[in-house]
Amino acid sequence: MKLRPATHEDEGRVEAAIHTLQMALALLTHAGCVKTAARVRLALSSAKGAQRHVHTRAFHTTKETK
């Protein structure tokens, strides 16, 4: 299966999503919302996996164009 090329915008969007989730986690933890914070922690883990995939797509498409 061929990977769809990742752009710098894709990397930036994922980074922004991770930053937003980190801020939400901090606020929810401070507010004592334990269950919601746990769900956001899972979402953050998933977003970090997506970040690795975007990086891989960017690396492979850059490598193929050289």
N, C-alpha and C positions, 0 to 999 in steps of 0.2 A: 504494500500500500504506500502510495506516495504522500509525503507530508506536505500540507499546505504551508507556504512560506509565512513566516512570522515577521511582522514589521516592528519598527521601533515603537510605533504607537501601541501595538499589542503589548509589548513589554511594559510600557508606561501605564497602560490601563490596568494590567494585573498588579503592578506595584502600587497604584493608587487604591485598588480594592483591598490589598493586604494592609495598607496603612489605615484605611477606614475601619477595617475589621479589628485591627489592633486598638484603635481608639475606642471603638464600641465595647470591646472586651474590658478595657480599663474602666470605662464608665459603668458598665453593668456590674463589674466586680465591686467597685466602690459603692454602688447602690445596693449591694447585697442580693442581686438577682442571680442566684446560684445556677438554677436550671437553664436560664437563658444564656448566661455566660458560658456554660458548658457547650451549648449548641453553637455559639459563636466561635468557641475554641475549635470545634470540629470543622466549621466553615473555614476558619483560618488555616487549618491543616490542609484542607482541600485546595484552598487558594495557593498555598505554597507549592503543592504538587503541580498545579496548573502553571505556576511560574517556572518550574523546572521544565515542563513540557514546552512552554513558549521559548525558553532559552535553547532547548534542543532543536526546535524547529528553526530558530534563527541561526543557530550554528550550522545545521545541515544545509540549509538553503544558501548560506554564505559560502560554505565549503564547495557546494555543487557549482556555483557560479564562477569559481576561480579556475 
